[in-house]
Amino acid sequence: MTLKRVFLRPRLLPVVGAALLVLANCGAPQSGSVGRAEVDIQRLDFAVQEVRSLRSKGKRVWCVPFARNASGIEIYGNAKTWWSQAKGQFSRGKEPQPGAVMAFQATRSNPLGHVAVVSKVENPRRIEVNHANWHRNKVSLGMAVIDVSAANDWSAVRLESNPGAFGRVYPIVGFISPPQPGAG
C-alpha cells in the first residue's frame, strides 16, 4: 500500500504512522544515550489530522504550519525566515536529527523557502523527511533526501519527489532542533 493510498483511507493513518516509527527504529544504532532518536508519532499524527481538516474545508496546505505541528518548533512566518528566527531560541546545526526541521534557503524558484521535518537518518548522506506542500496541497511522508554537497555538510540536497527519481539541487541553511523534554 502506498502512502498516497493511505490518505484515501484515513482510519489507517495511525496504524501506518506507528509502522513507520517501528521500521525507522529497526536500523537505529544502539548506544548508551537515546536522546531524540525518533519522531514524535503523536505530533506527526496531529499534523496530518490538521492537514486533513484543512483539505476537508477546501483550504490550502502549507509547509510551515505542518512543520510547526510535526516538530513542536513554535516559529511563525515564511519558511525562509525560520533559520534567523531560531537563533537564540532553538539549537541550530548542520547535522540532521529525527524531529529537527530542515530549513531550505529561499531561491528564485522557491522565494518563500521551505521547511521539512527529519523523520529518519539512514546514513551520513541520506535522510527521510515529512513535509507539506512539496507536491501542491499534499503531505509527503518518508520522502528520501540525499546530501549532494561537496563538503558533506548538508548545504545542498536532492529530494526523491517521485519513486527512484531525485530532483534538482536545493540549498539548505541547516537544521533547527526542537527543545528537549525537560530542557529550559
C-alpha positions as CSV (number, residue, x, y, z in Angstrom):
1,M,0.0,0.0,0.0
2,T,1.5,3.4,-0.9
3,L,1.4,6.4,1.3
4,K,-0.8,8.1,-1.3
5,R,-3.5,5.5,-0.8
6,V,-3.3,5.9,3.0
7,F,-4.7,9.4,2.7
8,L,-7.7,7.8,0.9
9,R,-8.2,5.6,4.0
10,P,-8.0,7.9,7.0
11,R,-8.6,5.2,9.6
12,L,-5.3,3.5,8.5
13,L,-3.1,6.6,9.1
14,P,-2.4,6.0,12.8
15,V,-1.5,2.3,12.0
16,V,0.8,3.3,9.1
17,G,2.4,6.0,11.3
18,A,3.1,3.5,14.0
19,A,4.5,1.1,11.4
20,L,6.8,3.8,10.0
21,L,8.0,4.5,13.5
22,V,8.8,0.8,14.2
23,L,10.5,0.5,10.8
24,A,12.5,3.7,11.4
25,N,14.0,2.2,14.5
26,C,14.9,-1.2,13.1
27,G,18.3,0.0,11.8
28,A,18.9,2.6,14.6
29,P,22.3,2.4,16.1
30,Q,22.3,1.2,19.7
31,S,24.2,3.4,22.2
32,G,24.1,4.3,25.8
33,S,22.2,7.6,25.2
34,V,18.9,7.6,23.4
35,G,18.5,11.4,23.0
36,R,15.9,12.3,20.4
37,A,16.1,9.0,18.5
38,E,12.7,9.1,16.9
39,V,10.0,11.3,15.6
40,D,7.1,12.1,18.0
41,I,4.4,10.0,16.4
42,Q,1.7,11.9,18.3
43,R,2.9,15.2,16.9
44,L,3.0,13.7,13.4
45,D,-0.5,12.3,13.7
46,F,-1.7,15.7,14.9
47,A,0.0,17.5,12.0
48,V,-1.6,15.1,9.5
49,Q,-5.0,15.5,11.1
50,E,-4.7,19.3,10.8
51,V,-3.9,18.9,7.1
52,R,-6.9,16.6,6.6
53,S,-9.1,19.2,8.4
54,L,-7.8,22.0,6.2
55,R,-8.3,20.0,3.0
56,S,-11.9,19.0,4.0
57,K,-12.7,22.7,4.2
58,G,-11.1,23.4,0.8
59,K,-8.2,25.3,2.3
60,R,-4.5,25.3,1.3
61,V,-1.9,23.2,3.0
62,W,1.4,24.9,3.7
63,C,4.8,23.6,4.8
64,V,5.2,26.0,7.8
65,P,2.1,25.0,9.9
66,F,2.8,21.3,9.1
67,A,6.4,21.6,10.3
68,R,5.4,23.6,13.4
69,N,2.8,21.0,14.3
70,A,5.0,18.0,13.5
71,S,8.1,19.3,15.3
72,G,6.9,21.5,18.1
73,I,9.1,24.3,17.0
74,E,6.9,27.4,17.5
75,I,8.1,29.7,14.7
76,Y,5.8,31.7,12.6
77,G,6.2,33.4,9.2
78,N,7.5,32.3,5.9
79,A,9.9,29.3,5.8
80,K,12.7,31.5,4.6
81,T,12.7,33.3,8.0
82,W,12.8,30.2,10.2
83,W,16.6,29.9,10.4
84,S,17.1,33.5,11.5
85,Q,14.1,33.4,13.9
86,A,15.5,30.2,15.5
87,K,18.7,31.9,16.5
88,G,18.9,32.2,20.3
89,Q,15.6,30.2,20.7
90,F,16.4,26.8,19.4
91,S,19.5,24.7,18.7
92,R,20.7,25.1,15.1
93,G,23.2,23.0,13.3
94,K,24.4,21.3,10.1
95,E,23.6,17.7,11.1
96,P,20.2,16.1,10.6
97,Q,18.5,14.5,13.6
98,P,15.0,13.0,13.8
99,G,12.5,15.7,14.8
100,A,14.7,18.6,13.5
101,V,13.4,20.9,10.9
102,M,15.4,21.2,7.7
103,A,15.4,24.8,6.6
104,F,15.7,25.4,2.8
105,Q,17.2,28.6,1.6
106,A,14.9,30.8,-0.4
107,T,15.8,30.8,-4.2
108,R,14.4,32.5,-7.2
109,S,12.2,29.4,-8.0
110,N,11.3,29.0,-4.3
111,P,11.2,32.5,-2.9
112,L,9.4,31.7,0.4
113,G,11.8,28.9,1.2
114,H,10.6,25.6,2.6
115,V,10.7,23.6,5.8
116,A,10.6,19.8,6.3
117,V,10.8,17.6,9.4
118,V,13.5,14.9,9.5
119,S,11.8,11.6,10.2
120,K,14.8,9.3,9.9
121,V,18.6,9.4,9.4
122,E,19.5,6.5,7.2
123,N,23.3,7.2,6.9
124,P,25.5,10.3,6.9
125,R,24.3,11.3,3.4
126,R,20.7,10.1,3.3
127,I,17.7,11.0,5.4
128,E,13.9,10.9,5.2
129,V,11.6,13.8,5.8
130,N,7.9,14.5,6.4
131,H,6.6,17.8,4.9
132,A,3.7,19.5,3.3
133,N,3.2,21.3,0.0
134,W,6.2,19.9,-1.8
135,H,3.6,18.5,-4.1
136,R,0.9,21.2,-4.1
137,N,-1.5,20.9,-1.2
138,K,-0.3,17.4,-0.1
139,V,1.7,15.8,2.6
140,S,4.7,13.7,1.8
141,L,5.8,11.2,4.5
142,G,9.1,9.5,4.5
143,M,10.5,11.3,1.4
144,A,14.1,10.4,0.8
145,V,16.7,13.3,0.8
146,I,20.4,12.9,-0.2
147,D,23.2,15.3,0.7
148,V,24.9,16.3,-2.5
149,S,27.1,19.0,-1.1
150,A,30.8,18.8,-2.0
151,A,31.8,19.3,1.7
152,N,29.3,16.7,3.0
153,D,27.7,19.4,5.2
154,W,24.1,19.2,4.1
155,S,24.2,22.6,2.4
156,A,22.8,21.1,-0.9
157,V,20.3,18.3,-1.2
158,R,18.2,16.5,-3.7
159,L,14.7,15.0,-2.8
160,E,13.1,11.9,-4.2
161,S,10.0,13.6,-5.4
162,N,9.0,10.6,-7.4
163,P,10.0,7.0,-6.7
164,G,13.5,6.4,-7.9
165,A,13.9,10.0,-9.2
166,F,15.8,12.6,-7.3
167,G,15.1,16.1,-8.5
168,R,17.2,19.2,-8.8
169,V,19.6,20.5,-6.1
170,Y,18.2,22.7,-3.4
171,P,20.3,24.8,-1.0
172,I,19.8,24.1,2.7
173,V,20.6,26.6,5.5
174,G,20.7,24.0,8.3
175,F,18.6,22.1,10.8
176,I,16.6,23.5,13.7
177,S,16.2,21.2,16.7
178,P,13.1,21.2,18.9
179,P,13.5,21.8,22.6
180,Q,14.4,18.6,24.5
181,P,11.8,17.4,27.0
182,G,12.7,18.8,30.5
183,A,15.1,21.4,29.0
184,G,14.7,25.1,29.7
